[in-house]
């Protein structure tokens, strides 16, 4: 299985480590070699490259529209210049990951991409997209049926305003299907959260899908 190749010129410089990776040990402990996973909210690809890819996935889907202004309370005053920066991020991510046959980039909104996946086809989904309560709830709802029993819904910034309450409200609705896991950083703004799927999603909540297409 393909692993990050730090001998490739430009990779380490393009995707330097930051201070999040001690926290990422929690995520790494939940996923295993050969998993099929997806990340929602890729940005520059730092987390995917340094945390998810080294776990040797058989397939890793990177989902992000790279559109500025989707979260209006954070991304203020959309301009062509700000969108150009998002476009440059996308091109950078393509340049880094195009050499990895087990990585597929889906430039689309998460609420569009979920329909590409068959139900119970993913071992984990890592959610780090829009940080509004509504967006987090939508991603959890859309991707729960896509995760296999024994797999995980994982996310970042559990301590961010709105995210923790959204996660707990979702758990309350799916307490028979999900087991909540907590990591040492969960009370901080950048903490991770995880839910292990312990039961198949009821048929009334399963959505139609088709296989993800190739790049």
N, C-alpha and C positions, 0 to 999 in steps of 0.2 A: 504494500500500500504506500502511496506517495506521502512523503513527509516534507516539511519545509526545508529548503536547501539554502542555507545561509552563505553558501559559496557563490550563489548567483549574484552578480554585481547589481547593486541598487536595492536589493530587498531589505537588508538591515537599516540602511539609511532612510528608505521610504517608510518603513514601519518600525520606528524605535519603540522599545519597551517604555511603559509609563508606570505609575505607581499603583495600578489596579491589580497587578498579577498575583500578589499575595492572596487577595480575595478570590482570585480565579481558581485557587486550589480546590475550593468547594465544588465548582462546576466540573473541573477535571475529574474529581472523584466519582462523579455520577455517570460519566460517559466512558465508553470502552472502544478499543479497536474494532473496526468493522461496522460500527453504528452508521445509520443513515440519519443525518441531522439537518436542521435548517436554522439559520440565524436571521432574525427580523431586525433590521436596523444595522447596517454594515458600516456606514460612514467611511472611514479610510481603510477599513479591513484589519485594524490592529488586533482586535480580539480574536477574529477568525484565524489570523495568521499565527499568532503566538499561543493561543489557548486551544481552539477547536481543531485546527489542522494537525498539530502534533499528536492528537489522540488517534490518528490514523483512521479517519472515517472511510467507509467504502464509498460514501457519497455525502457531500456537503453542499447544501443550497444556500446561497447568499441572496437575501431578499431586501431590496431597498429601492425606492423610486428615484432617489437623489433629486428631490424637488424641494426647493427652498420655500418656506412659508406654510407648510402643512399644519404646523403647530403655532398658531398665530400669537399665543401669549409668550412664546419664547423666540420665535423667528419673526422679528418685527420688520416692517417696511420692506417687503419683497421688491427687489430690483433686478434688472437683467445682469448686473455685475455679480450680485449674490448668487443668482442661478448659475452663472458661468463658473463660479467656484464649486458648486455642487457637480456640475458637469465634469470639471477637472478631477474631482474626487473619484467619480465613476471611472474615468479613463485610467486613473492611477490604480484603482482596484483591479480593473481588467488587466493592466500590465503586470501586476504582481501575481495574479492567480491563473492567468491563461496557460501557464506551463503545467498546471495540475489537472490531470484528466478526471480526478474525482471531485472537482469543484465546478459547480454550475452557478452562474450569476443570473439572477432574475431581476431585471430593472422594472419593477412594478410595485404598486402598493400591496401591503400584506393582505388586505381584504380582497384583492384580485388574485394574488398568488395562491391562496389556500385552495382554490378550486382546481388547481393543477395536480393536487396530491390525492391519491386514493386514501380512503379511511384506513387507519391503523397501518400506515406505511412508513412512519417515522419513529425513530428511537428517542429523539428529543427535539424540541424546538426551543431555541434561546431567544427570548423576547427583549429587545432593547430599542424599540422604534419610538413612535410618538409616546410622550410621557403623560398624556392626559388620562384621567380615569376612564373616560369613554373609549379611548383607543386601546388601553390595556385590556379592558373588559371584552372589547371586540376581538382582539387577538386571541385571548384565552378561549373565548367561545368558538371561534372559527377553527382553531388548531387542536383543541382537545380531541375531536373525533379522529384527527390525523395521526395521533400518537398511539403506538401499540400498548397493550397492557404490559406493565413493567417498565414502560418508558417514562419520560419526564417532560413537563412544561417547566422551563427554567427562565428566570428573568433578572434583570439588573435594576438597581436603584429602588429597592423595596422601601427604603426610608424616604423616598421622594414624596412630596405632597400629592396625595391622591392615589398613588400606586398601591401602597399597603392596604388601604381600605378597599380598593377595587379587588385586590387579590383575595382578601378575606370574605368579601361579599360573594365572590365567585365560588370560593370553597364552600360557603354555606349552602349554595345551591347544588353542589356536586360532592357532598361529603361522603356519599357511598362509593364514589368513583375515584376519589383522590386522597392521597396522604400528604399532608403538608410537612416539608422538611425545612429546617432552619440552619443557617450558618452563623458563625461568630460575628459577622459584620452586618447582620440583618437589621439592626436598629440604627445603622448609619445611613446617610443619604445614598451612598454608593453600594449598599449591601445587596447580596444576591438572594433570591427566593427560589424555591423549587417545589413542585408537586409531582408525586409519583402516581401514575395511573394504575389503579389496582383492580379496576373493573371496566368492562366494555361500556362505552357510552350508549345510553338507551337509543333505540332506533329512531325515536322521534327527534333526537338531536343530531343524528348523523346526516351529513350533507352530501349531495352527489358530487363527484369529482372525476377528473380524467388524469392520466399519468402526466407528470411534469415533462415538458418538451425539452429537447436539447438546445444548446446555445446555437 
